[in-house]
Amino acid sequence: MAQQGGAVFEGALTDEERLVRDTVRDFAEREIAPGAAERDETEHYERRLFDGLAGLGLTGAPFPESIGGGGLPYRTWALVMEELGAVDMAMAVSLSVHVLSQSPVARWGTPDQHERWLAPMVRGVRMGAFALTEPGAGSDAAGIRLRATRVGPADAPTAYRLDGTKIWISNAPEADNYLVFATLDPEAGPSAITAFLVEKGTPGFEFGRKERKLGIRANPASELVFHGAEVPAANRLGGEGDGYRIALSSLGEGRISIAAACTGIARAALEAAARYVSDRRAFGGPLTNQQGVRFMLAEMAQRVAIARAMTRAAAGAKDRGEPIAEASSLAKWTASDAAMSVASDAVQLFGAAGYSRENPVERYLRDAKGAQIYEGTNQIHRLIVAEQLLRGLDLG
Ligand SMILES: Cc1cc2nc3c(=O)[nH]c(=O)nc-3n(C[C@H](O)[C@H](O)[C@H](O)COP(=O)(O)OP(=O)(O)OC[C@H]3O[C@@H](n4cnc5c(N)ncnc54)[C@H](O)[C@@H]3O)c2cc1C
C-alpha cells in the first residue's frame, strides 16, 4: 500500500532530501513492507534486507566521507528513518542500533580501529550492536557490573578479560561487532567504565536467552554472556574510564533516529486509519461523515506533524554542530508518545478489525510501546530536559 508522506504537513524538502526519501520509500515499500507482518509473527530477522540497506549506502550514511561514510546530514537521515519506521519498525531499529554502535568508534576510535572495525560496518558487511544494559542497570547505566580485568602489566595491559551479562541487546545474536561497556571496578561508578570492541566468536563470549518481546518482534534481542572473554587491548575504545562519556556521547544521535522512525509509525497508523474510515460505512455513509471521527483524524495528524517538526529541529541542531541533549530528548519523548497515541487511536478507529492481527495497526501499537522505553525511557528524557532547562537559567 503506497505511503503518502505528504498527507500530513511535511515542510519544504530540498531536491537532495526528496531524492533520498523517495529512493528509500521505494525500497521500503517494495522489499521491506511485504513481509513485515509475517516476520513479526514468526520473529524472523531477514539479513537480506539489511544487505539491501547496505546496498543503498545506508549502513554508514550519517558518517563523514573521510571515514568512508555517506556524509548524509541528519535532517536527511531522519527522512530515511521515517520511511523505515513507516513500514517496519523492527528493521528501522536494526539499522538505528547498527549506526548507534558505530558512532562512538567514529568519534573515539584510532585510525587502526576505523580501518579494522568501522570500515566493514559502514559498508554493511558486518552488523553492529550496542551493549550497555544489564540485569541490574538500565536507566542507571552508571551502575553496570560487567567486569573488565586487566591481563598483563597494570600500566600497559595486553588484553582485558570480561565477565558478566548484558540483556536486551538489539541485533544480537545476528550482529557481528559488539560495542560493550564494562567496568574495571564495580564500586567506582562512571569513572571506571570502559568501552570494548568485541567480535562475535570471541572465546568466552556467548549468547544467552532471547528476549520474548511485545513488539519489534522481527528485530532480535538477546542476552550477552561473558565468561572470561579475552579482548585485546587494541580493542579498547578510548582510555580506561572513558566508557561512560563514550556511551552518553552518541545517545543523542540515536534518539533522533528513533524519533524519526516513531514519526513513521505514527504516519503509517494515521494513513491506515484514514483509509479505513473512508471505506467503512455506518449510519448511512462512510465513517468520515462523522465529525467525531474527523476530529480524531485531525488530532492524529497534529501529533504526526509535531513529532516530525521536533525531530527535524533536533536533526537540524545536530547538522549545525549545536548541543543536542535537550532537542534530541524532546524529539524522542514526543515522537514515541505520538506513535503510541496515534497507533492507539488507529486501533480504535478500526474497531474490532484494529484488534485483529490481520491488520497492521495492532503491530504499530505494539512496536510504538518499546520506543517509550529504549534509548532512555521517557521519564529519563523528562529528567534530561529539566536538567538542561535549569542549567540554562540565570539564577544569579
Ligand atoms: C525493545 C528494546 C530494545 C532494547 N535494546 C537495547 C540495546 O540494544 N542495548 C542496550 O544496552 N539496551 C537496550 N534496551 C534496554 C533499554 O535501554 C532499557 O530497558 C532502558 O534503559 C530502561 O532500563 P530498565 O528496563 O532497566 O528500566 P529501569 O531503569 O529499571 O526503570 C523502570 C521504570 O522506572 C522508571 N525510572 C527509572 N529511573 C527513574 C528516575 N530517576 N526517575 C523517574 N523514573 C525512573 C523508568 O522510566 C521505568 O519506567 C532495550 C530495551 C527494549 C525494550
Ligand as a Chemical Component Dictionary entry (heavy atoms), coordinates in Angstrom:
data_LIG
# 
_chem_comp.id                   LIG 
_chem_comp.type                 NON-POLYMER 
_chem_comp.pdbx_formal_charge   0 
_chem_comp.three_letter_code    LIG 
# 
loop_
_chem_comp_atom.comp_id 
_chem_comp_atom.atom_id 
_chem_comp_atom.alt_atom_id 
_chem_comp_atom.type_symbol 
_chem_comp_atom.charge 
_chem_comp_atom.model_Cartn_x 
_chem_comp_atom.model_Cartn_y 
_chem_comp_atom.model_Cartn_z 
_chem_comp_atom.pdbx_ordinal 
LIG C1  C1  C 0 12.924 -3.365 22.659 1  
LIG C2  C2  C 0 14.108 -2.974 23.484 2  
LIG C3  C3  C 0 15.358 -2.911 22.895 3  
LIG C4  C4  C 0 16.484 -2.558 23.657 4  
LIG N1  N1  N 0 17.718 -2.535 23.055 5  
LIG C5  C5  C 0 18.826 -2.246 23.814 6  
LIG C6  C6  C 0 20.142 -2.270 23.230 7  
LIG O1  O1  O 0 20.317 -2.525 22.026 8  
LIG N2  N2  N 0 21.201 -2.031 24.030 9  
LIG C7  C7  C 0 21.075 -1.743 25.357 10 
LIG O2  O2  O 0 22.082 -1.540 26.018 11 
LIG N3  N3  N 0 19.835 -1.725 25.940 12 
LIG C8  C8  C 0 18.718 -1.957 25.203 13 
LIG N4  N4  N 0 17.461 -1.940 25.782 14 
LIG C9  C9  C 0 17.342 -1.672 27.202 15 
LIG C10 C10 C 0 16.832 -0.267 27.499 16 
LIG O3  O3  O 0 17.824 0.679  27.195 17 
LIG C11 C11 C 0 16.398 -0.238 28.966 18 
LIG O4  O4  O 0 15.281 -1.091 29.085 19 
LIG C12 C12 C 0 16.056 1.152  29.445 20 
LIG O5  O5  O 0 17.203 1.957  29.550 21 
LIG C13 C13 C 0 15.324 1.124  30.799 22 
LIG O6  O6  O 0 16.006 0.346  31.722 23 
LIG P1  P1  P 0 15.244 -0.783 32.564 24 
LIG O7  O7  O 0 14.457 -1.605 31.616 25 
LIG O8  O8  O 0 16.246 -1.438 33.420 26 
LIG O9  O9  O 0 14.208 0.019  33.434 27 
LIG P2  P2  P 0 14.514 0.721  34.857 28 
LIG O10 O10 O 0 15.691 1.610  34.742 29 
LIG O11 O11 O 0 14.519 -0.333 35.913 30 
LIG O12 O12 O 0 13.213 1.620  35.029 31 
LIG C14 C14 C 0 11.945 1.093  35.410 32 
LIG C15 C15 C 0 10.931 2.234  35.398 33 
LIG O13 O13 O 0 11.337 3.236  36.343 34 
LIG C16 C16 C 0 11.466 4.498  35.694 35 
LIG N5  N5  N 0 12.606 5.206  36.253 36 
LIG C17 C17 C 0 13.878 4.750  36.409 37 
LIG N6  N6  N 0 14.659 5.703  36.947 38 
LIG C18 C18 C 0 13.855 6.793  37.113 39 
LIG C19 C19 C 0 14.080 8.106  37.612 40 
LIG N7  N7  N 0 15.289 8.500  38.031 41 
LIG N8  N8  N 0 13.031 8.965  37.666 42 
LIG C20 C20 C 0 11.792 8.599  37.212 43 
LIG N9  N9  N 0 11.528 7.362  36.717 44 
LIG C21 C21 C 0 12.555 6.487  36.662 45 
LIG C22 C22 C 0 11.741 4.151  34.224 46 
LIG O14 O14 O 0 11.377 5.239  33.375 47 
LIG C23 C23 C 0 10.842 2.957  34.051 48 
LIG O15 O15 O 0 9.521  3.383  33.816 49 
LIG C24 C24 C 0 16.325 -2.257 25.032 50 
LIG C25 C25 C 0 15.053 -2.312 25.615 51 
LIG C26 C26 C 0 13.949 -2.646 24.861 52 
LIG C27 C27 C 0 12.603 -2.705 25.499 53 
# 
loop_
_chem_comp_bond.comp_id 
_chem_comp_bond.atom_id_1 
_chem_comp_bond.atom_id_2 
_chem_comp_bond.value_order 
_chem_comp_bond.pdbx_ordinal 
LIG C1  C2  SING 1  
LIG C2  C3  SING 2  
LIG C2  C26 DOUB 3  
LIG C3  C4  DOUB 4  
LIG C4  N1  SING 5  
LIG C4  C24 SING 6  
LIG N1  C5  DOUB 7  
LIG C5  C6  SING 8  
LIG C5  C8  SING 9  
LIG C6  O1  DOUB 10 
LIG C6  N2  SING 11 
LIG N2  C7  SING 12 
LIG C7  O2  DOUB 13 
LIG C7  N3  SING 14 
LIG N3  C8  DOUB 15 
LIG C8  N4  SING 16 
LIG N4  C9  SING 17 
LIG N4  C24 SING 18 
LIG C9  C10 SING 19 
LIG C10 O3  SING 20 
LIG C10 C11 SING 21 
LIG C11 O4  SING 22 
LIG C11 C12 SING 23 
LIG C12 O5  SING 24 
LIG C12 C13 SING 25 
LIG C13 O6  SING 26 
LIG O6  P1  SING 27 
LIG P1  O7  DOUB 28 
LIG P1  O8  SING 29 
LIG P1  O9  SING 30 
LIG O9  P2  SING 31 
LIG P2  O10 DOUB 32 
LIG P2  O11 SING 33 
LIG P2  O12 SING 34 
LIG O12 C14 SING 35 
LIG C14 C15 SING 36 
LIG C15 O13 SING 37 
LIG C15 C23 SING 38 
LIG O13 C16 SING 39 
LIG C16 N5  SING 40 
LIG C16 C22 SING 41 
LIG N5  C17 SING 42 
LIG N5  C21 SING 43 
LIG C17 N6  DOUB 44 
LIG N6  C18 SING 45 
LIG C18 C19 SING 46 
LIG C18 C21 DOUB 47 
LIG C19 N7  SING 48 
LIG C19 N8  DOUB 49 
LIG N8  C20 SING 50 
LIG C20 N9  DOUB 51 
LIG N9  C21 SING 52 
LIG C22 O14 SING 53 
LIG C22 C23 SING 54 
LIG C23 O15 SING 55 
LIG C24 C25 DOUB 56 
LIG C25 C26 SING 57 
LIG C26 C27 SING 58 
# 
